[in-house]
Amino acid sequence: MKFILFWVILNLPCALAYDPNYIHDITPPYLVYLKSDYLPCTGVLIHPLWVITASTCNLLNLKVVLGVTKPSNPTEEDVQVVGYSKMINHPYFSITSIENNLMLIKLERYIEVNDYVKLVSLPQEPPSENTMCMVSTWAYNICDISKDPDSLQNVNISVISKTDCHNAYKSYDITQSMLCLGIVPGRRRSCKEVSAAPAVCNGILQGILAFTDGCVLRADVGIYTRIFNYVPWIENTIQNN
């Protein structure tokens, strides 16, 4: 009996890889599930023909899934699945850096905008410090990445200063093209969550998660690509493609 209890305690962080206190099962209509032969990613619908995500989500045999709450449920209704025709990385992205970690995905057809699938707006100005934002992604409630995740969660966290972000990540150069959100100091307790979580502040897309060594769904500090800095590139890419 003692051995069983000891095993459960050892494996508890793994079994509880998400926090049930956060809001879940409410899919923001702009949230996109990017399914691949490797690991999934999160994307954001910014145009009926375009999704934005991180460059590190350039994945094999990608399928774009919209309007989904539980990717592990193949019978879910109101879901749209579409392929893509182009993936366009930011021209200055490098796999050796977390800067410029953005990619645009052109869908193979226009999606249907409805109650379950909607666009999110791009920023006209950057968010100020202490702005409250909603970060959304999927998590695994067991340590099993062989299947799709089954827990969608949204957590409200605020923008922190460049100084506080640097204190959380002393080995990283926090540039003007980055945005940091979370609780200072971050709790740094890892979990299994889908990469490239978006930060939407007052209905505006302000960040795409580029790096964290903790768990953003527990409000650990994450470094996000600051979308405001890339609006000209986004708009020009869409216009020219």
SVG drawing of the C-alpha trace seen along z (x, -y; Angstrom):
<svg xmlns="http://www.w3.org/2000/svg" viewBox="-23 -52 46 54">
<polyline fill="none" stroke="black" stroke-width="0.4" points="0.0,0.0 2.8,-2.4 4.5,-1.6 1.4,-2.4 0.9,-5.8 4.6,-6.7 4.2,-5.9 1.0,-8.1 2.8,-11.0 5.8,-10.7 3.5,-10.7 1.1,-13.4 2.7,-16.3 2.5,-14.2 -1.1,-13.2 -2.2,-16.7 -0.4,-18.4 -3.1,-21.1 -4.7,-23.2 -8.5,-22.5 -9.0,-25.9 -8.7,-27.7 -11.5,-28.1 -11.7,-25.3 -14.1,-23.9 -14.7,-27.4 -13.0,-27.7 -12.2,-31.3 -13.6,-31.3 -10.2,-32.6 -8.3,-29.7 -6.9,-27.1 -5.6,-23.6 -2.7,-22.7 -2.5,-18.9 0.5,-17.2 2.4,-13.9 4.7,-15.2 3.4,-17.5 0.5,-19.9 0.6,-23.7 -1.8,-26.5 -2.7,-29.0 -4.9,-32.1 -7.3,-33.0 -6.6,-36.6 -8.2,-36.4 -10.7,-33.9 -7.7,-32.6 -4.8,-33.1 -3.7,-31.7 -0.7,-33.0 1.4,-30.9 5.1,-30.4 7.8,-29.6 8.7,-26.6 5.3,-25.2 6.4,-24.4 5.2,-20.9 4.8,-17.9 1.4,-17.0 -0.3,-19.9 -4.1,-20.0 -5.8,-23.2 -8.7,-22.5 -11.1,-25.3 -13.9,-25.5 -12.7,-22.5 -12.8,-22.2 -11.4,-18.6 -9.1,-17.6 -9.1,-14.1 -12.8,-13.8 -13.3,-12.9 -17.1,-13.2 -17.2,-16.8 -19.6,-19.0 -19.1,-22.5 -15.5,-21.7 -13.9,-22.8 -10.8,-21.0 -8.8,-22.5 -5.4,-22.0 -2.9,-24.8 -1.3,-26.1 1.6,-28.0 3.7,-28.4 5.6,-31.7 8.2,-32.1 9.3,-35.6 12.4,-36.3 14.6,-36.9 13.6,-33.9 16.4,-31.6 16.2,-28.3 19.0,-29.5 16.9,-32.4 13.5,-33.0 13.2,-36.4 11.0,-36.8 9.3,-33.5 6.3,-34.0 4.8,-32.1 1.8,-32.8 -0.2,-29.8 -2.3,-30.4 -5.3,-28.0 -6.2,-26.1 -9.7,-27.6 -11.7,-30.3 -13.2,-29.1 -16.7,-29.8 -16.9,-32.5 -19.7,-31.6 -20.5,-31.5 -17.7,-29.0 -15.1,-30.3 -14.2,-34.0 -11.3,-36.3 -9.3,-38.2 -8.1,-41.7 -4.5,-42.8 -3.1,-45.6 -2.9,-49.3 -0.8,-49.9 1.1,-47.6 -0.3,-46.7 0.9,-48.6 2.3,-47.1 -0.3,-45.4 -2.7,-45.0 -4.8,-41.8 -4.7,-39.3 -6.2,-35.9 -3.8,-33.1 -5.4,-30.0 -4.1,-26.6 -4.7,-22.9 -3.1,-20.7 -2.8,-17.0 -4.3,-15.7 -1.9,-12.7 1.7,-12.4 0.7,-10.9 1.6,-12.8 0.7,-9.8 -2.9,-11.2 -4.4,-14.6 -4.9,-16.8 -8.2,-16.9 -8.2,-19.9 -8.7,-23.4 -7.9,-26.1 -7.9,-29.9 -6.0,-31.8 -6.0,-35.6 -2.6,-37.0 -1.0,-40.4 1.8,-42.0 4.9,-42.5 7.8,-44.9 11.0,-44.2 12.9,-44.3 10.7,-41.8 10.9,-39.6 14.7,-39.8 14.7,-38.8 12.8,-35.7 15.1,-34.9 18.5,-36.3 20.2,-34.5 17.9,-35.9 18.0,-39.3 14.5,-40.6 14.2,-42.8 11.6,-45.4 10.0,-42.7 9.1,-40.6 6.3,-40.8 6.3,-39.0 3.3,-37.9 2.9,-36.0 3.5,-36.1 6.8,-37.3 8.7,-35.3 7.5,-32.4 6.8,-29.2 8.7,-27.2 6.8,-23.9 6.7,-22.3 3.7,-20.7 2.6,-19.4 0.7,-22.0 0.4,-22.8 3.0,-25.2 2.5,-28.8 -0.3,-29.9 -1.7,-33.3 -2.2,-36.3 -5.3,-38.2 -5.8,-41.5 -9.2,-43.3 -10.1,-41.3 -6.8,-42.1 -4.0,-39.6 -0.9,-41.0 1.4,-37.9 2.3,-34.5 4.2,-32.4 7.8,-32.0 9.4,-30.5 8.8,-29.4 10.5,-27.0 7.5,-26.8 3.8,-26.4 1.8,-29.4 -1.5,-27.8 -0.2,-28.1 0.7,-31.8 4.5,-31.1 6.3,-33.9 6.4,-33.4 8.2,-35.3 5.8,-36.1 6.4,-37.6 5.0,-41.2 2.5,-41.2 2.4,-45.0 6.0,-45.1 5.1,-42.7 1.8,-44.1 3.4,-45.6 5.0,-42.3 1.7,-40.4 -0.3,-42.8 2.2,-42.9 2.5,-39.1 -1.2,-38.6 -1.5,-41.3 1.3,-39.8 0.2,-36.2"/>
</svg>
